[in-house]
Structures are given as C-alpha cells and as structure tokens.
Amino acid sequence: MSDLLPLFPLPTVVLFPNVFLPLHVFEPRYREMVADAISGDRVIGMVLLRPGWEREYEGRPPVYPIGCSGVITHSEKLADGRYNIILRGVERFRIVEEDQSRSYRRAAIERLNERSLAHAERVLVSRHRAKLESLLAPSVERSGTDPRSAAMTDEDLVNALAQYLDLEPLEKQALLEKNSLLTRAESLVELLEMKMMTARIPGGSNVAH
C-alpha cells in the first residue's frame, strides 16, 4: 500500500476484508482518484461519511476514522469518463492524518491487523456461524437463493454477511470496527437476533433481502 491512501468516502457503503464491492464512479474528483489508482497500486480506501455530511459534501466532510482498503480487481472506463469498478476488500485501517494536496482525499494510515484467535475462540466462531446460517435460513428459503456459504471460510462468511445484509450503515461501521472475527461474529448474531425480534412487532421489517 502506498504511503498515502486515496480515500473514497460514501454515506452508505462499508467495505469488509476479502469481500467484493461494485462501484459506479461519476464525480470528477473520484474519476481522477480511480485513474491514479489504476496507474499505480490499484488500492483505494473506503470510508463512511459521518451524519450531517450533506452540508459540505462538495468539500471534505468528516468521516469515521476506521475504514477498509480495497484493490481494484476490474475496471471499465466509460465513454464519458465515468468508471465501473470492482473492489476486493484487503485490510482495515485507521486514518492518522489527511493530505490536502489533491482534488480527492488521501490519508496517512495505520494498518489494523485482525486479532489472532486461539483454538477455543475459533470453535466459538464456528458456533456463531452456525447460528447465523440458522437465523438466515428462512429468508434464503423464501428467496430461493443459493448463497453457497458452505465453501466459504468462517471469516469470509461473517464479513460477507456484515457487508451484504440490509443493515444500517452505522451498524456496518460498528461491525467493521470490531478488532477480531470473534467479536464481529458475536455482534452480528446479536444484531440479527434483535432485528428479527423487532420484525415480529407490527411495523417491524426483516433484515435479509
């Protein structure tokens, strides 16, 4: 990763390690960012805008300090200069200091390694995975989709669910900020159980779609 990581701040998108994210890039400053990334190491950092971003979106509104870097695995430049890209999440990071020298945002960052798990903790993660699959089974059956989750590692499945489920952006951000797979899996189970209990109350809604 380069010394200064290009930042792509969005109000609703949170990227997780080893999960794919398709993006349509149309703003001139972020077209420039993508072009620079493609000619370099192809890495950019996804960060979530803090509430109230609308007032100064054209500038540099505040973002949450923890994000996830992603490598551009596929890119398509359209005739009008826009891009369609696909990112694969690489690793979490914390913003240390922002650079103001480009039209788009860049930052010096600190890489955040996932805490290693002991064998007993990995057993707990597997139990949480089974719980997640059980919680989501009715939605999968109703939609007729085949998530092919059996072939995924515990880490990839937990991160994919954290990114793809219909959760609030701040809920996804809280999951990203967990410092280990175990705490992320625990929190995701608790979050889904709470939402499914709420869905049983008139006016509630399901989380899976």
URDAHU-V662289 format. One record per pair of residues at least 24 apart in sequence whose ideal C-beta (glycine too) atoms are under 10 Angstrom apart, sorted by sequence separation. I is the first residue (numbers start at 0). GAP is how many residues later the second one is. D is the distance in Angstrom with one decimal. If there is no record, write none. Layout:
I/GAP/D  I/GAP/D
This chain:
5/24/8.9  44/24/4.8  45/24/6.0  67/24/5.3  68/24/5.8  128/24/9.4  129/24/9.9  132/24/8.2  157/24/9.4  160/24/9.2  166/24/7.0  170/24/9.0  7/25/6.7  20/25/7.3  43/25/7.1  44/25/7.4  66/25/7.2  67/25/7.1  128/25/5.0  131/25/7.5  135/25/7.6  158/25/7.6  161/25/8.9  166/25/8.8  5/26/9.5  6/26/8.3  7/26/8.6  42/26/5.5  43/26/6.2  65/26/6.3  66/26/5.9  127/26/8.2  128/26/9.6  131/26/7.3  134/26/9.8  138/26/9.5  154/26/5.2  157/26/5.8  158/26/9.7  161/26/5.9  164/26/8.9  5/27/4.8  42/27/7.0  43/27/8.4  65/27/7.2  66/27/8.2  126/27/10.0  153/27/6.8  157/27/4.9  160/27/6.3  164/27/7.7  167/27/9.8  5/28/8.6  41/28/9.2  42/28/5.3  43/28/7.1  64/28/9.1  65/28/5.4  66/28/7.2  124/28/9.9  125/28/6.0  128/28/6.0  132/28/9.4  152/28/9.6  153/28/9.7  156/28/9.1  157/28/9.9  166/28/8.1  7/29/9.4  14/29/9.6  28/29/9.4  41/29/5.3  42/29/7.6  64/29/5.4  65/29/7.8  124/29/5.0  128/29/6.8  131/29/6.2  135/29/8.2  154/29/9.0  157/29/9.8  158/29/9.6  161/29/9.2  165/29/9.2  5/30/6.9  14/30/8.6  15/30/9.5  26/30/9.7  40/30/7.9  41/30/4.4  63/30/9.8  64/30/4.7  124/30/8.0  127/30/7.6  154/30/9.0  157/30/6.3  164/30/9.2  5/31/5.9  14/31/4.0  26/31/9.3  40/31/9.4  41/31/8.1  63/31/8.7  64/31/8.6  153/31/7.4  157/31/9.5  160/31/8.5  4/32/9.8  13/32/7.1  14/32/9.0  62/32/7.3  121/32/7.5  124/32/9.8  128/32/9.4  12/33/6.2  13/33/8.9  14/33/9.4  36/33/9.8  41/33/8.3  121/33/9.9  124/33/7.5  131/33/9.6  1/34/9.9  5/34/8.9  12/34/9.3  13/34/5.6  36/34/9.0  37/34/6.3  1/35/9.2  5/35/9.9  12/35/7.2  36/35/6.0  62/35/9.0  4/36/9.7  7/36/5.3  8/36/9.2  9/36/7.0  11/36/8.1  12/36/9.4  170/36/9.5  5/37/7.8  6/37/7.3  7/37/6.9  8/37/8.1  9/37/7.9  10/37/7.3  11/37/8.7  37/37/5.8  116/37/9.7  1/38/6.6  4/38/6.9  5/38/4.6  6/38/5.0  7/38/5.5  8/38/4.9  9/38/7.0  10/38/4.6  33/38/7.3  36/38/8.9  59/38/7.4  116/38/9.6  1/39/5.7  4/39/7.2  5/39/6.6  6/39/8.0  7/39/7.2  8/39/7.2  9/39/6.6  10/39/9.1  37/39/8.6  165/39/8.6  167/39/9.8  0/40/6.8  4/40/4.5  6/40/5.4  8/40/5.0  10/40/8.8  34/40/9.4  59/40/7.8  66/40/9.0  68/40/7.9  165/40/8.1  166/40/6.5  1/41/7.0  8/41/9.3  33/41/7.0  43/41/8.9  45/41/7.2  113/41/8.0  165/41/5.4  0/42/5.5  4/42/9.7  10/42/5.8  34/42/8.1  44/42/10.0  62/42/8.2  64/42/9.2  66/42/8.2  68/42/8.4  164/42/5.7  165/42/6.7  9/43/9.4  10/43/8.2  33/43/8.4  41/43/9.4  43/43/7.2  45/43/8.0  65/43/9.8  164/43/6.2  165/43/4.8  0/44/8.8  8/44/7.8  42/44/9.1  59/44/9.6  62/44/9.2  64/44/9.4  65/44/9.7  67/44/9.2  163/44/9.4  164/44/8.1  37/45/8.6  41/45/9.3  44/45/9.3  59/45/6.0  64/45/9.5  66/45/9.6  163/45/9.3  10/46/8.4  30/46/8.7  34/46/9.1  36/46/10.0  44/46/9.8  46/46/9.0  65/46/6.9  160/46/10.0  20/47/9.3  22/47/9.2  30/47/9.9  37/47/8.5  42/47/6.9  44/47/9.8  45/47/10.0  160/47/9.3  8/48/9.1  33/48/9.4  34/48/8.0  36/48/8.8  42/48/9.9  44/48/6.2  46/48/7.2  18/49/8.6  20/49/6.6  22/49/9.3  30/49/9.7  31/49/9.8  33/49/4.8  10/50/9.3  13/50/9.0  17/50/9.8  19/50/8.8  24/50/9.3  30/50/5.6  32/50/9.6  33/50/9.9  36/50/10.0  44/50/8.3  8/51/8.4  16/51/6.2  18/51/8.8  30/51/6.7  33/51/6.2  8/52/7.4  10/52/10.0  13/52/9.8  14/52/7.4  15/52/6.0  16/52/8.8  17/52/9.9  21/52/8.7  22/52/9.9  23/52/10.0  24/52/9.7  25/52/9.1  29/52/9.7  30/52/6.2  128/52/9.9  6/53/9.4  8/53/9.2  9/53/9.4  13/53/8.2  14/53/4.2  16/53/9.0  19/53/7.5  24/53/9.6  27/53/7.9  29/53/8.3  127/53/9.1  131/53/7.4  134/53/9.5  8/54/4.9  13/54/7.4  14/54/8.1  15/54/9.6  19/54/9.3  23/54/9.2  25/54/8.7  27/54/9.8  127/54/7.7  130/54/8.7  134/54/7.4  8/55/9.2  14/55/5.4  25/55/8.5  26/55/9.1  124/55/9.0  130/55/9.7  133/55/9.9  6/56/7.2  24/56/9.5  25/56/4.7  124/56/5.6  127/56/9.1  128/56/6.8  131/56/6.5  135/56/7.5  24/57/6.3  25/57/8.1  123/57/9.8  124/57/5.4  127/57/3.8  130/57/9.4  131/57/6.1  134/57/5.1  138/57/9.7  8/58/8.6  23/58/6.8  24/58/4.3  46/58/8.4  123/58/6.0  124/58/9.9  126/58/8.9  127/58/6.1  130/58/5.2  134/58/6.9  137/58/9.3  7/59/8.9  23/59/7.5  24/59/7.7  120/59/7.7  121/59/8.4  124/59/9.1  125/59/9.2  127/59/9.6  128/59/9.8  6/60/7.3  22/60/8.0  23/60/5.7  24/60/6.3  43/60/9.2  44/60/9.1  46/60/8.5  120/60/8.4  121/60/8.1  124/60/5.2  127/60/7.6  128/60/9.2  131/60/6.9  134/60/9.5  135/60/9.6  22/61/7.5  23/61/8.2  44/61/8.8  120/61/5.0  123/61/7.9  124/61/8.8  127/61/5.3  130/61/8.6  134/61/6.6  4/62/8.7  6/62/9.8  7/62/8.7  21/62/7.2  22/62/5.3  43/62/9.6  44/62/7.2  119/62/9.9  120/62/9.7  123/62/8.0  126/62/9.3  127/62/9.8  130/62/8.5  5/63/9.5  21/63/7.4  22/63/7.5  114/63/9.3  116/63/6.4  144/63/9.7  4/64/6.3  20/64/8.8  21/64/5.2  22/64/6.5  44/64/6.9  111/64/9.7  113/64/9.1  114/64/5.2  115/64/8.1  116/64/6.4  117/64/9.5  120/64/9.9  141/64/9.3  20/65/7.0  21/65/8.0  111/65/9.0  113/65/7.1  114/65/3.9  115/65/9.7  116/65/5.9  142/65/7.9  19/66/5.9  20/66/4.6  35/66/8.1  112/66/8.8  113/66/5.9  114/66/8.2  141/66/8.8  142/66/8.0  19/67/6.9  20/67/7.9  36/67/9.9  111/67/7.3  112/67/9.9  113/67/6.3  114/67/8.1  138/67/6.6  0/68/6.3  18/68/8.9  19/68/5.5  20/68/7.1  35/68/8.2  113/68/9.8  114/68/8.3  137/68/8.9  138/68/8.2  139/68/7.7  18/69/7.4  19/69/7.7  32/69/7.9  138/69/3.6  0/70/9.4  17/70/6.8  18/70/4.8  31/70/7.6  32/70/8.1  33/70/9.2  35/70/9.5  88/70/7.3  113/70/8.9  137/70/8.5  138/70/7.8  16/71/8.9  17/71/5.6  31/71/5.7  32/71/4.1  88/71/9.7  135/71/8.7  136/71/9.9  14/72/6.5  16/72/4.5  17/72/7.9  30/72/9.8  31/72/6.1  32/72/8.3  134/72/9.1  135/72/5.7  14/73/9.1  15/73/5.2  16/73/6.4  17/73/9.3  28/73/8.1  29/73/9.0  30/73/9.2  32/73/8.5  134/73/8.7  12/74/9.9  14/74/4.8  16/74/5.8  28/74/4.3  29/74/6.0  88/74/7.9  13/75/9.8  14/75/9.0  16/75/6.7  27/75/7.5  28/75/4.5  29/75/9.5  15/76/8.5  26/76/9.7  27/76/9.3  28/76/8.5  7/77/9.8  14/77/9.4  26/77/8.8  7/79/8.8  93/83/9.5  91/84/6.5  91/85/8.2  6/86/9.9  91/86/9.5  88/87/9.7  91/87/8.7  4/88/6.9  6/88/7.7  0/89/7.9  0/90/8.3  4/90/8.5  6/91/7.7  67/91/9.4  0/92/8.3  6/92/9.5  3/93/9.5  5/93/9.7  3/94/9.2  4/94/9.5  3/95/5.3  8/95/9.5  67/95/9.3  2/96/9.5  5/96/8.1  7/96/8.0  8/96/6.7  3/97/8.8  6/97/7.3  7/97/8.2  16/97/7.7  3/98/8.8  5/98/6.1  6/98/4.1  5/99/7.3  6/99/6.3  4/100/9.4  5/100/5.3  6/100/5.6  3/101/9.8  4/101/6.4  5/101/8.5  3/102/4.2  4/102/5.7  6/102/9.0  2/103/9.2  3/103/6.6  4/103/7.8  1/104/8.8  3/104/6.2  4/104/5.0  2/105/6.8  3/105/8.4  63/105/9.6  2/106/9.1  4/106/9.9  63/106/8.8  66/106/9.1  1/107/9.9  65/107/7.6  0/108/7.8  65/108/10.0  67/108/6.3  63/109/5.6  66/109/7.7  0/110/7.6  63/110/9.7  65/110/6.3  66/110/9.9  65/111/5.1  63/112/8.6  64/112/9.2  65/112/10.0  63/113/8.0  65/113/9.9  50/118/9.4  50/119/8.1  48/120/8.6  49/120/9.5  47/121/5.9  47/122/7.9  49/123/9.6  47/124/7.8  47/125/5.0  46/126/9.4  47/128/8.3  45/130/9.6  17/134/9.6  17/135/8.7  17/137/7.2  18/137/7.5  16/138/7.8  17/138/5.5  15/139/9.6  16/139/8.7  15/140/9.3  18/140/5.2  19/140/8.8  17/141/6.2  18/141/5.2  15/142/8.6  16/142/5.8  17/142/8.3  18/142/9.4  20/142/7.3  15/143/3.9  18/143/8.1  19/143/8.9  20/143/9.6  14/144/9.5  15/144/7.3  18/144/4.7  19/144/9.7  15/145/9.2  18/145/7.6  15/146/5.5  16/146/9.7  15/147/4.6  13/148/7.9  14/148/6.8  15/148/9.2  13/149/6.6  12/150/8.9  13/153/8.9  13/155/6.2  11/156/9.0  12/156/7.5  13/156/9.2  15/156/8.1  11/157/5.0  13/157/9.0  14/157/9.3  10/158/6.9  13/158/3.9  9/159/8.8  12/159/8.6  13/159/5.5  15/159/7.8  16/159/9.1  11/160/9.0  13/160/9.5  15/160/6.3  13/161/7.8  14/161/8.0  13/162/5.5  13/163/9.9  16/164/9.8  15/168/8.8
